[in-house]
Amino acid sequence: MTLRTGMAETPTVCEISAEVSLLAVRASLRAAATELSFGIVGQTKLITAASELARNILRYAARGTMVVERVHDAARAGLRVRFEDRGPGIEDLDLALQDGYSTGDSMGVGLPGARRLVDEFHIESERGRGTVVEITMWRR
């Protein structure tokens, strides 16, 4: 069972609504990862994955949120990051998670790339209602 506690007892929330939001996303994650003594490789992977997911929110939904919280179980500590939007949703998740697939003007590496960078990846999307992506990175 995973127990959740927020950074300083409350989760960190970042609104994603403009390109400048990406700076806040990266800064929040860097601070949280540093506080948990993540190594530079873990920090880089987490921040890269989060940047891709935040950029997807801007590209496809225009706005959304990122929530960062500390998680731990008996043996380890980590960060869980949830991205949520109320955009158009993803019509075919299986297809969207394949390398090279894109409905936008991109290379199609965002979702599958983010999934490879983190320890845990979960996505839910419903057409017309939005998308939620939750990633977790455990400290090594």
N, CA, C and O atoms as a GROMACS GRO file, in nm:
protein
  560
    1MET      N    1   0.084  -0.118   0.000
    1MET     CA    2   0.000   0.000   0.000
    1MET      C    3   0.088   0.124   0.000
    1MET      O    4   0.182   0.134   0.079
    2THR      N    5   0.058   0.217  -0.087
    2THR     CA    6   0.133   0.341  -0.094
    2THR      C    7   0.067   0.446  -0.008
    2THR      O    8  -0.053   0.472  -0.020
    3LEU      N    9   0.145   0.507   0.077
    3LEU     CA   10   0.096   0.616   0.159
    3LEU      C   11   0.133   0.746   0.091
    3LEU      O   12   0.241   0.757   0.033
    4ARG      N   13   0.045   0.844   0.097
    4ARG     CA   14   0.071   0.971   0.032
    4ARG      C   15   0.082   1.081   0.135
    4ARG      O   16   0.001   1.092   0.227
    5THR      N   17   0.182   1.162   0.116
    5THR     CA   18   0.190   1.286   0.192
    5THR      C   19   0.238   1.392   0.096
    5THR      O   20   0.321   1.364   0.009
    6GLY      N   21   0.190   1.511   0.109
    6GLY     CA   22   0.229   1.618   0.017
    6GLY      C   23   0.360   1.680   0.057
    6GLY      O   24   0.407   1.662   0.169
    7MET      N   25   0.418   1.753  -0.036
    7MET     CA   26   0.537   1.830  -0.005
    7MET      C   27   0.496   1.929   0.104
    7MET      O   28   0.400   2.004   0.086
    8ALA      N   29   0.565   1.929   0.214
    8ALA     CA   30   0.531   2.015   0.328
    8ALA      C   31   0.384   1.994   0.366
    8ALA      O   32   0.314   2.090   0.398
    9GLU      N   33   0.338   1.869   0.361
    9GLU     CA   34   0.205   1.827   0.401
    9GLU      C   35   0.092   1.865   0.306
    9GLU      O   36  -0.021   1.821   0.325
   10THR      N   37   0.119   1.945   0.204
   10THR     CA   38   0.017   1.975   0.106
   10THR      C   39   0.077   1.960  -0.034
   10THR      O   40   0.193   1.995  -0.055
   11PRO      N   41   0.000   1.909  -0.127
   11PRO     CA   42   0.052   1.896  -0.264
   11PRO      C   43   0.083   2.032  -0.324
   11PRO      O   44   0.023   2.133  -0.287
   12THR      N   45   0.177   2.034  -0.416
   12THR     CA   46   0.208   2.154  -0.492
   12THR      C   47   0.124   2.152  -0.618
   12THR      O   48   0.123   2.053  -0.691
   13VAL      N   49   0.054   2.260  -0.646
   13VAL     CA   50  -0.032   2.269  -0.763
   13VAL      C   51   0.021   2.378  -0.855
   13VAL      O   52   0.048   2.490  -0.811
   14CYS      N   53   0.036   2.345  -0.983
   14CYS     CA   54   0.076   2.442  -1.085
   14CYS      C   55  -0.032   2.448  -1.191
   14CYS      O   56  -0.071   2.346  -1.246
   15GLU      N   57  -0.079   2.568  -1.220
   15GLU     CA   58  -0.171   2.588  -1.331
   15GLU      C   59  -0.088   2.589  -1.459
   15GLU      O   60   0.020   2.648  -1.464
   16ILE      N   61  -0.140   2.524  -1.561
   16ILE     CA   62  -0.072   2.520  -1.691
   16ILE      C   63  -0.165   2.590  -1.790
   16ILE      O   64  -0.270   2.536  -1.825
   17SER      N   65  -0.125   2.710  -1.834
   17SER     CA   66  -0.213   2.786  -1.923
   17SER      C   67  -0.138   2.867  -2.028
   17SER      O   68  -0.200   2.929  -2.114
   18ALA      N   69  -0.005   2.867  -2.022
   18ALA     CA   70   0.076   2.942  -2.117
   18ALA      C   71   0.217   2.882  -2.118
   18ALA      O   72   0.254   2.806  -2.029
   19GLU      N   73   0.294   2.918  -2.219
   19GLU     CA   74   0.432   2.866  -2.229
   19GLU      C   75   0.512   2.892  -2.102
   19GLU      O   76   0.593   2.808  -2.062
   20VAL      N   77   0.491   3.006  -2.039
   20VAL     CA   78   0.563   3.040  -1.916
   20VAL      C   79   0.531   2.940  -1.804
   20VAL      O   80   0.610   2.924  -1.711
   21SER      N   81   0.416   2.874  -1.813
   21SER     CA   82   0.380   2.772  -1.713
   21SER      C   83   0.481   2.659  -1.710
   21SER      O   84   0.501   2.596  -1.606
   22LEU      N   85   0.544   2.632  -1.823
   22LEU     CA   86   0.642   2.524  -1.828
   22LEU      C   87   0.760   2.551  -1.734
   22LEU      O   88   0.817   2.458  -1.677
   23LEU      N   89   0.795   2.678  -1.718
   23LEU     CA   90   0.902   2.714  -1.624
   23LEU      C   91   0.862   2.680  -1.481
   23LEU      O   92   0.943   2.628  -1.404
   24ALA      N   93   0.737   2.708  -1.445
   24ALA     CA   94   0.687   2.677  -1.310
   24ALA      C   95   0.681   2.526  -1.288
   24ALA      O   96   0.714   2.478  -1.180
   25VAL      N   97   0.640   2.452  -1.390
   25VAL     CA   98   0.635   2.306  -1.382
   25VAL      C   99   0.774   2.252  -1.351
   25VAL      O  100   0.793   2.173  -1.258
   26ARG      N  101   0.872   2.295  -1.429
   26ARG     CA  102   1.010   2.246  -1.411
   26ARG      C  103   1.066   2.287  -1.275
   26ARG      O  104   1.129   2.206  -1.208
   27ALA      N  105   1.045   2.412  -1.235
   27ALA     CA  106   1.098   2.460  -1.108
   27ALA      C  107   1.035   2.386  -0.990
   27ALA      O  108   1.105   2.350  -0.895
   28SER      N  109   0.905   2.363  -0.995
   28SER     CA  110   0.838   2.291  -0.887
   28SER      C  111   0.891   2.149  -0.873
   28SER      O  112   0.917   2.101  -0.763
   29LEU      N  113   0.907   2.083  -0.986
   29LEU     CA  114   0.957   1.945  -0.982
   29LEU      C  115   1.103   1.938  -0.939
   29LEU      O  116   1.142   1.848  -0.864
   30ARG      N  117   1.183   2.032  -0.986
   30ARG     CA  118   1.324   2.033  -0.944
   30ARG      C  119   1.333   2.052  -0.793
   30ARG      O  120   1.412   1.983  -0.728
   31ALA      N  121   1.255   2.143  -0.737
   31ALA     CA  122   1.256   2.167  -0.592
   31ALA      C  123   1.211   2.042  -0.517
   31ALA      O  124   1.273   2.004  -0.418
   32ALA      N  125   1.104   1.980  -0.562
   32ALA     CA  126   1.052   1.860  -0.494
   32ALA      C  127   1.151   1.745  -0.502
   32ALA      O  128   1.174   1.675  -0.403
   33ALA      N  129   1.210   1.725  -0.619
   33ALA     CA  130   1.307   1.617  -0.637
   33ALA      C  131   1.434   1.642  -0.556
   33ALA      O  132   1.491   1.548  -0.501
   34THR      N  133   1.477   1.765  -0.548
   34THR     CA  134   1.595   1.799  -0.470
   34THR      C  135   1.567   1.776  -0.321
   34THR      O  136   1.652   1.724  -0.249
   35GLU      N  137   1.448   1.815  -0.277
   35GLU     CA  138   1.410   1.795  -0.137
   35GLU      C  139   1.412   1.647  -0.099
   35GLU      O  140   1.443   1.613   0.015
   36LEU      N  141   1.379   1.560  -0.193
   36LEU     CA  142   1.379   1.416  -0.167
   36LEU      C  143   1.512   1.349  -0.201
   36LEU      O  144   1.523   1.227  -0.197
   37SER      N  145   1.612   1.428  -0.232
   37SER     CA  146   1.748   1.379  -0.263
   37SER      C  147   1.752   1.289  -0.386
   37SER      O  148   1.826   1.190  -0.389
   38PHE      N  149   1.673   1.322  -0.488
   38PHE     CA  150   1.684   1.252  -0.615
   38PHE      C  151   1.820   1.284  -0.676
   38PHE      O  152   1.870   1.396  -0.662
   39GLY      N  153   1.878   1.188  -0.743
   39GLY     CA  154   2.002   1.212  -0.817
   39GLY      C  155   1.973   1.294  -0.942
   39GLY      O  156   1.857   1.315  -0.978
   40ILE      N  157   2.077   1.342  -1.006
   40ILE     CA  158   2.061   1.426  -1.124
   40ILE      C  159   1.991   1.351  -1.238
   40ILE      O  160   1.913   1.411  -1.312
   41VAL      N  161   2.019   1.222  -1.254
   41VAL     CA  162   1.954   1.144  -1.360
   41VAL      C  163   1.805   1.132  -1.333
   41VAL      O  164   1.724   1.152  -1.424
   42GLY      N  165   1.766   1.101  -1.211
   42GLY     CA  166   1.625   1.091  -1.175
   42GLY      C  167   1.553   1.224  -1.193
   42GLY      O  168   1.441   1.228  -1.244
   43GLN      N  169   1.619   1.332  -1.150
   43GLN     CA  170   1.559   1.465  -1.168
   43GLN      C  171   1.538   1.495  -1.316
   43GLN      O  172   1.431   1.543  -1.355
   44THR      N  173   1.638   1.467  -1.396
   44THR     CA  174   1.630   1.497  -1.539
   44THR      C  175   1.520   1.417  -1.607
   44THR      O  176   1.445   1.471  -1.688
   45LYS      N  177   1.510   1.289  -1.575
   45LYS     CA  178   1.405   1.206  -1.634
   45LYS      C  179   1.267   1.257  -1.595
   45LYS      O  180   1.178   1.269  -1.680
   46LEU      N  181   1.248   1.286  -1.467
   46LEU     CA  182   1.118   1.332  -1.418
   46LEU      C  183   1.080   1.466  -1.482
   46LEU      O  184   0.967   1.482  -1.527
   47ILE      N  185   1.172   1.558  -1.484
   47ILE     CA  186   1.143   1.691  -1.539
   47ILE      C  187   1.119   1.684  -1.690
   47ILE      O  188   1.034   1.756  -1.742
   48THR      N  189   1.192   1.599  -1.758
   48THR     CA  190   1.171   1.584  -1.903
   48THR      C  191   1.033   1.526  -1.932
   48THR      O  192   0.961   1.575  -2.019
   49ALA      N  193   0.995   1.421  -1.859
   49ALA     CA  194   0.863   1.360  -1.878
   49ALA      C  195   0.754   1.462  -1.847
   49ALA      O  196   0.657   1.474  -1.923
   50ALA      N  197   0.768   1.534  -1.738
   50ALA     CA  198   0.668   1.632  -1.698
   50ALA      C  199   0.657   1.746  -1.800
   50ALA      O  200   0.547   1.794  -1.828
   51SER      N  201   0.770   1.788  -1.854
   51SER     CA  202   0.768   1.893  -1.956
   51SER      C  203   0.688   1.849  -2.078
   51SER      O  204   0.611   1.927  -2.133
   52GLU      N  205   0.707   1.725  -2.120
   52GLU     CA  206   0.631   1.672  -2.234
   52GLU      C  207   0.482   1.670  -2.205
   52GLU      O  208   0.401   1.707  -2.290
   53LEU      N  209   0.445   1.626  -2.086
   53LEU     CA  210   0.304   1.617  -2.051
   53LEU      C  211   0.241   1.755  -2.037
   53LEU      O  212   0.127   1.776  -2.079
   54ALA      N  213   0.313   1.850  -1.978
   54ALA     CA  214   0.262   1.986  -1.967
   54ALA      C  215   0.248   2.050  -2.105
   54ALA      O  216   0.150   2.121  -2.131
   55ARG      N  217   0.343   2.026  -2.191
   55ARG     CA  218   0.336   2.080  -2.327
   55ARG      C  219   0.215   2.022  -2.401
   55ARG      O  220   0.150   2.092  -2.477
   56ASN      N  221   0.186   1.893  -2.379
   56ASN     CA  222   0.068   1.833  -2.441
   56ASN      C  223  -0.060   1.902  -2.394
   56ASN      O  224  -0.152   1.922  -2.473
   57ILE      N  225  -0.065   1.939  -2.266
   57ILE     CA  226  -0.182   2.011  -2.217
   57ILE      C  227  -0.198   2.142  -2.294
   57ILE      O  228  -0.308   2.174  -2.340
   58LEU      N  229  -0.089   2.216  -2.308
   58LEU     CA  230  -0.097   2.343  -2.381
   58LEU      C  231  -0.139   2.321  -2.527
   58LEU      O  232  -0.223   2.394  -2.580
   59ARG      N  233  -0.081   2.222  -2.590
   59ARG     CA  234  -0.105   2.196  -2.732
   59ARG      C  235  -0.248   2.150  -2.759
   59ARG      O  236  -0.311   2.196  -2.855
   60TYR      N  237  -0.300   2.060  -2.676
   60TYR     CA  238  -0.427   1.996  -2.709
   60TYR      C  239  -0.546   2.043  -2.626
   60TYR      O  240  -0.661   2.030  -2.669
   61ALA      N  241  -0.520   2.098  -2.507
   61ALA     CA  242  -0.631   2.138  -2.420
   61ALA      C  243  -0.628   2.286  -2.382
   61ALA      O  244  -0.726   2.340  -2.331
   62ALA      N  245  -0.517   2.352  -2.407
   62ALA     CA  246  -0.496   2.494  -2.377
   62ALA      C  247  -0.470   2.523  -2.229
   62ALA      O  248  -0.396   2.616  -2.197
   63ARG      N  249  -0.530   2.446  -2.140
   63ARG     CA  250  -0.506   2.469  -1.998
   63ARG      C  251  -0.532   2.343  -1.917
   63ARG      O  252  -0.607   2.255  -1.959
   64GLY      N  253  -0.469   2.338  -1.801
   64GLY     CA  254  -0.486   2.224  -1.711
   64GLY      C  255  -0.407   2.248  -1.584
   64GLY      O  256  -0.367   2.361  -1.555
   65THR      N  257  -0.384   2.141  -1.509
   65THR     CA  258  -0.311   2.153  -1.383
   65THR      C  259  -0.210   2.040  -1.368
   65THR      O  260  -0.223   1.933  -1.428
   66MET      N  261  -0.110   2.066  -1.287
   66MET     CA  262  -0.013   1.966  -1.244
   66MET      C  263  -0.015   1.967  -1.092
   66MET      O  264  -0.007   2.073  -1.030
   67VAL      N  265  -0.027   1.848  -1.032
   67VAL     CA  266  -0.024   1.836  -0.887
   67VAL      C  267   0.091   1.743  -0.851
   67VAL      O  268   0.100   1.631  -0.902
   68VAL      N  269   0.180   1.789  -0.764
   68VAL     CA  270   0.297   1.711  -0.722
   68VAL      C  271   0.278   1.673  -0.576
   68VAL      O  272   0.250   1.758  -0.492
   69GLU      N  273   0.295   1.545  -0.548
   69GLU     CA  274   0.287   1.501  -0.409
   69GLU      C  275   0.394   1.397  -0.381
   69GLU      O  276   0.437   1.322  -0.468
   70ARG      N  277   0.434   1.396  -0.256
   70ARG     CA  278   0.531   1.298  -0.208
   70ARG      C  279   0.456   1.167  -0.182
   70ARG      O  280   0.345   1.169  -0.129
   71VAL      N  281   0.517   1.054  -0.220
   71VAL     CA  282   0.459   0.923  -0.192
   71VAL      C  283   0.567   0.836  -0.129
   71VAL      O  284   0.686   0.855  -0.153
   72HIS      N  285   0.524   0.741  -0.048
   72HIS     CA  286   0.620   0.648   0.010
   72HIS      C  287   0.549   0.520   0.048
   72HIS      O  288   0.428   0.517   0.070
   73ASP      N  289   0.626   0.414   0.054
   73ASP     CA  290   0.578   0.288   0.109
   73ASP      C  291   0.683   0.242   0.209
   73ASP      O  292   0.769   0.321   0.248
   74ALA      N  293   0.678   0.121   0.249
   74ALA     CA  294   0.770   0.074   0.353
   74ALA      C  295   0.917   0.083   0.312
   74ALA      O  296   1.004   0.096   0.398
   75ALA      N  297   0.944   0.075   0.181
   75ALA     CA  298   1.083   0.065   0.138
   75ALA      C  299   1.136   0.185   0.060
   75ALA      O  300   1.257   0.194   0.039
   76ARG      N  301   1.051   0.275   0.016
   76ARG     CA  302   1.101   0.379  -0.074
   76ARG      C  303   1.015   0.505  -0.067
   76ARG      O  304   0.902   0.506  -0.018
   77ALA      N  305   1.076   0.612  -0.120
   77ALA     CA  306   1.008   0.742  -0.128
   77ALA      C  307   1.014   0.790  -0.272
   77ALA      O  308   1.107   0.756  -0.346
   78GLY      N  309   0.917   0.869  -0.310
   78GLY     CA  310   0.915   0.919  -0.447
   78GLY      C  311   0.820   1.035  -0.464
   78GLY      O  312   0.766   1.090  -0.368
   79LEU      N  313   0.800   1.069  -0.591
   79LEU     CA  314   0.708   1.177  -0.626
   79LEU      C  315   0.605   1.125  -0.724
   79LEU      O  316   0.637   1.055  -0.820
   80ARG      N  317   0.481   1.159  -0.699
   80ARG     CA  318   0.372   1.130  -0.792
   80ARG      C  319   0.325   1.263  -0.848
   80ARG      O  320   0.300   1.358  -0.774
   81VAL      N  321   0.314   1.269  -0.980
   81VAL     CA  322   0.277   1.392  -1.047
   81VAL      C  323   0.155   1.365  -1.134
   81VAL      O  324   0.156   1.274  -1.217
   82ARG      N  325   0.052   1.444  -1.114
   82ARG     CA  326  -0.075   1.424  -1.186
   82ARG      C  327  -0.099   1.544  -1.277
   82ARG      O  328  -0.097   1.659  -1.233
   83PHE      N  329  -0.123   1.516  -1.404
   83PHE     CA  330  -0.156   1.618  -1.503
   83PHE      C  331  -0.301   1.597  -1.542
   83PHE      O  332  -0.342   1.486  -1.577
   84GLU      N  333  -0.380   1.704  -1.538
   84GLU     CA  334  -0.522   1.691  -1.568
   84GLU      C  335  -0.568   1.807  -1.654
   84GLU      O  336  -0.532   1.922  -1.630
   85ASP      N  337  -0.648   1.775  -1.755
   85ASP     CA  338  -0.706   1.880  -1.838
   85ASP      C  339  -0.850   1.843  -1.871
   85ASP      O  340  -0.894   1.730  -1.851
   86ARG      N  341  -0.922   1.940  -1.921
   86ARG     CA  342  -1.060   1.920  -1.965
   86ARG      C  343  -1.070   1.945  -2.115
   86ARG      O  344  -1.166   2.005  -2.165
   87GLY      N  345  -0.968   1.898  -2.186
   87GLY     CA  346  -0.962   1.916  -2.330
   87GLY      C  347  -1.047   1.814  -2.404
   87GLY      O  348  -1.138   1.755  -2.346
   88PRO      N  349  -1.018   1.794  -2.532
   88PRO     CA  350  -1.099   1.706  -2.615
   88PRO      C  351  -1.082   1.558  -2.585
   88PRO      O  352  -1.161   1.476  -2.632
   89GLY      N  353  -0.982   1.522  -2.507
   89GLY     CA  354  -0.957   1.380  -2.479
   89GLY      C  355  -0.882   1.314  -2.593
   89GLY      O  356  -0.860   1.375  -2.698
   90ILE      N  357  -0.842   1.192  -2.572
   90ILE     CA  358  -0.765   1.116  -2.671
   90ILE      C  359  -0.855   1.006  -2.725
   90ILE      O  360  -0.906   0.922  -2.650
   91GLU      N  361  -0.874   1.006  -2.854
   91GLU     CA  362  -0.966   0.911  -2.915
   91GLU      C  363  -0.919   0.766  -2.902
   91GLU      O  364  -0.999   0.678  -2.869
   92ASP      N  365  -0.791   0.741  -2.926
   92ASP     CA  366  -0.738   0.605  -2.924
   92ASP      C  367  -0.610   0.603  -2.842
   92ASP      O  368  -0.502   0.634  -2.893
   93LEU      N  369  -0.620   0.567  -2.714
   93LEU     CA  370  -0.503   0.568  -2.625
   93LEU      C  371  -0.394   0.474  -2.672
   93LEU      O  372  -0.276   0.509  -2.668
   94ASP      N  373  -0.430   0.355  -2.716
   94ASP     CA  374  -0.328   0.260  -2.762
   94ASP      C  375  -0.246   0.319  -2.875
   94ASP      O  376  -0.124   0.307  -2.877
   95LEU      N  377  -0.312   0.382  -2.968
   95LEU     CA  378  -0.244   0.444  -3.081
   95LEU      C  379  -0.160   0.563  -3.034
   95LEU      O  380  -0.047   0.581  -3.080
   96ALA      N  381  -0.214   0.644  -2.944
   96ALA     CA  382  -0.143   0.762  -2.894
   96ALA      C  383  -0.017   0.725  -2.817
   96ALA      O  384   0.075   0.806  -2.807
   97LEU      N  385  -0.011   0.604  -2.763
   97LEU     CA  386   0.107   0.561  -2.687
   97LEU      C  387   0.212   0.493  -2.774
   97LEU      O  388   0.312   0.443  -2.723
   98GLN      N  389   0.190   0.491  -2.904
   98GLN     CA  390   0.288   0.434  -2.997
   98GLN      C  391   0.384   0.543  -3.044
   98GLN      O  392   0.343   0.655  -3.072
   99ASP      N  393   0.512   0.508  -3.051
   99ASP     CA  394   0.611   0.602  -3.103
   99ASP      C  395   0.573   0.643  -3.244
   99ASP      O  396   0.534   0.560  -3.326
  100GLY      N  397   0.585   0.774  -3.270
  100GLY     CA  398   0.563   0.825  -3.403
  100GLY      C  399   0.421   0.869  -3.433
  100GLY      O  400   0.397   0.936  -3.534
  101TYR      N  401   0.324   0.834  -3.347
  101TYR     CA  402   0.186   0.875  -3.372
  101TYR      C  403   0.163   1.014  -3.316
  101TYR      O  404   0.202   1.044  -3.203
  102SER      N  405   0.100   1.099  -3.394
  102SER     CA  406   0.067   1.234  -3.348
  102SER      C  407  -0.055   1.285  -3.423
  102SER      O  408  -0.067   1.265  -3.544
  103THR      N  409  -0.144   1.351  -3.352
  103THR     CA  410  -0.255   1.418  -3.418
  103THR      C  411  -0.221   1.565  -3.440
  103THR      O  412  -0.293   1.636  -3.511
  104GLY      N  413  -0.112   1.609  -3.381
  104GLY     CA  414  -0.067   1.747  -3.398
  104GLY      C  415   0.050   1.751  -3.493
  104GLY      O  416   0.076   1.656  -3.566
  105ASP      N  417   0.118   1.861  -3.492
  105ASP     CA  418   0.233   1.880  -3.580
  105ASP      C  419   0.361   1.853  -3.501
  105ASP      O  420   0.442   1.943  -3.479
  106SER      N  421   0.377   1.726  -3.458
  106SER     CA  422   0.494   1.691  -3.378
  106SER      C  423   0.547   1.555  -3.422
  106SER      O  424   0.492   1.490  -3.511
  107MET      N  425   0.655   1.513  -3.357
  107MET     CA  426   0.718   1.386  -3.392
  107MET      C  427   0.650   1.266  -3.327
  107MET      O  428   0.682   1.152  -3.360
  108GLY      N  429   0.557   1.289  -3.237
  108GLY     CA  430   0.484   1.180  -3.174
  108GLY      C  431   0.565   1.101  -3.073
  108GLY      O  432   0.551   0.979  -3.063
  109VAL      N  433   0.650   1.170  -2.997
  109VAL     CA  434   0.729   1.101  -2.894
  109VAL      C  435   0.690   1.142  -2.752
  109VAL      O  436   0.746   1.089  -2.656
  110GLY      N  437   0.595   1.235  -2.736
  110GLY     CA  438   0.559   1.288  -2.605
  110GLY      C  439   0.510   1.184  -2.507
  110GLY      O  440   0.576   1.161  -2.405
  111LEU      N  441   0.396   1.121  -2.533
  111LEU     CA  442   0.341   1.023  -2.439
  111LEU      C  443   0.428   0.899  -2.425
  111LEU      O  444   0.460   0.861  -2.313
  112PRO      N  445   0.468   0.834  -2.535
  112PRO     CA  446   0.551   0.714  -2.517
  112PRO      C  447   0.687   0.747  -2.456
  112PRO      O  448   0.742   0.668  -2.379
  113GLY      N  449   0.741   0.862  -2.490
  113GLY     CA  450   0.869   0.902  -2.432
  113GLY      C  451   0.857   0.927  -2.283
  113GLY      O  452   0.943   0.884  -2.205
  114ALA      N  453   0.751   0.997  -2.242
  114ALA     CA  454   0.729   1.023  -2.100
  114ALA      C  455   0.711   0.891  -2.025
  114ALA      O  456   0.762   0.875  -1.914
  115ARG      N  457   0.639   0.798  -2.084
  115ARG     CA  458   0.615   0.668  -2.019
  115ARG      C  459   0.747   0.594  -1.995
  115ARG      O  460   0.764   0.530  -1.891
  116ARG      N  461   0.839   0.602  -2.090
  116ARG     CA  462   0.967   0.532  -2.074
  116ARG      C  463   1.057   0.596  -1.969
  116ARG      O  464   1.140   0.527  -1.910
  117LEU      N  465   1.041   0.723  -1.944
  117LEU     CA  466   1.130   0.795  -1.853
  117LEU      C  467   1.100   0.775  -1.706
  117LEU      O  468   1.187   0.795  -1.622
  118VAL      N  469   0.977   0.735  -1.672
  118VAL     CA  470   0.936   0.728  -1.532
  118VAL      C  471   0.915   0.582  -1.488
  118VAL      O  472   0.910   0.492  -1.571
  119ASP      N  473   0.904   0.563  -1.358
  119ASP     CA  474   0.885   0.429  -1.304
  119ASP      C  475   0.742   0.378  -1.321
  119ASP      O  476   0.720   0.260  -1.348
  120GLU      N  477   0.645   0.467  -1.306
  120GLU     CA  478   0.504   0.430  -1.319
  120GLU      C  479   0.433   0.534  -1.405
  120GLU      O  480   0.460   0.654  -1.393
  121PHE      N  481   0.343   0.487  -1.490
  121PHE     CA  482   0.271   0.575  -1.582
  121PHE      C  483   0.129   0.524  -1.595
  121PHE      O  484   0.108   0.406  -1.624
  122HIS      N  485   0.033   0.612  -1.573
  122HIS     CA  486  -0.108   0.574  -1.588
  122HIS      C  487  -0.180   0.688  -1.659
  122HIS      O  488  -0.162   0.806  -1.626
  123ILE      N  489  -0.263   0.652  -1.757
  123ILE     CA  490  -0.336   0.753  -1.832
  123ILE      C  491  -0.481   0.712  -1.847
  123ILE      O  492  -0.512   0.595  -1.871
  124GLU      N  493  -0.569   0.810  -1.833
  124GLU     CA  494  -0.712   0.792  -1.859
  124GLU      C  495  -0.756   0.909  -1.943
  124GLU      O  496  -0.717   1.023  -1.917
  125SER      N  497  -0.838   0.882  -2.043
  125SER     CA  498  -0.887   0.989  -2.128
  125SER      C  499  -1.026   0.954  -2.178
  125SER      O  500  -1.055   0.839  -2.210
  126GLU      N  501  -1.108   1.055  -2.184
  126GLU     CA  502  -1.243   1.036  -2.236
  126GLU      C  503  -1.272   1.148  -2.335
  126GLU      O  504  -1.257   1.265  -2.303
  127ARG      N  505  -1.314   1.111  -2.454
  127ARG     CA  506  -1.345   1.210  -2.557
  127ARG      C  507  -1.445   1.311  -2.503
  127ARG      O  508  -1.548   1.276  -2.447
  128GLY      N  509  -1.411   1.438  -2.521
  128GLY     CA  510  -1.498   1.546  -2.479
  128GLY      C  511  -1.491   1.581  -2.332
  128GLY      O  512  -1.554   1.677  -2.288
  129ARG      N  513  -1.416   1.505  -2.254
  129ARG     CA  514  -1.410   1.531  -2.109
  129ARG      C  515  -1.269   1.557  -2.057
  129ARG      O  516  -1.252   1.613  -1.949
  130GLY      N  517  -1.167   1.517  -2.133
  130GLY     CA  518  -1.031   1.547  -2.091
  130GLY      C  519  -0.945   1.425  -2.064
  130GLY      O  520  -0.985   1.311  -2.086
  131THR      N  521  -0.825   1.454  -2.015
  131THR     CA  522  -0.724   1.352  -1.994
  131THR      C  523  -0.657   1.371  -1.859
  131THR      O  524  -0.634   1.483  -1.815
  132VAL      N  525  -0.626   1.259  -1.794
  132VAL     CA  526  -0.550   1.259  -1.669
  132VAL      C  527  -0.432   1.164  -1.689
  132VAL      O  528  -0.450   1.048  -1.726
  133VAL      N  529  -0.312   1.215  -1.664
  133VAL     CA  530  -0.191   1.133  -1.668
  133VAL      C  531  -0.126   1.142  -1.531
  133VAL      O  532  -0.107   1.251  -1.478
  134GLU      N  533  -0.092   1.028  -1.475
  134GLU     CA  534  -0.025   1.024  -1.346
  134GLU      C  535   0.106   0.949  -1.363
  134GLU      O  536   0.109   0.835  -1.410
  135ILE      N  537   0.215   1.014  -1.324
  135ILE     CA  538   0.347   0.951  -1.330
  135ILE      C  539   0.406   0.946  -1.192
  135ILE      O  540   0.379   1.031  -1.107
  136THR      N  541   0.488   0.845  -1.169
  136THR     CA  542   0.556   0.831  -1.040
  136THR      C  543   0.702   0.798  -1.067
  136THR      O  544   0.734   0.716  -1.152
  137MET      N  545   0.789   0.864  -0.992
  137MET     CA  546   0.932   0.836  -0.997
  137MET      C  547   0.977   0.809  -0.854
  137MET      O  548   0.951   0.888  -0.763
  138TRP      N  549   1.045   0.696  -0.837
  138TRP     CA  550   1.095   0.658  -0.705
  138TRP      C  551   1.242   0.696  -0.692
  138TRP      O  552   1.320   0.683  -0.786
  139ARG      N  553   1.278   0.743  -0.573
  139ARG     CA  554   1.418   0.780  -0.545
  139ARG      C  555   1.503   0.653  -0.546
  139ARG      O  556   1.462   0.549  -0.496
  140ARG      N  557   1.620   0.663  -0.604
  140ARG     CA  558   1.712   0.551  -0.611
  140ARG      C  559   1.824   0.568  -0.513
  140ARG      O  560   1.912   0.483  -0.505
   0.00000   0.00000   0.00000
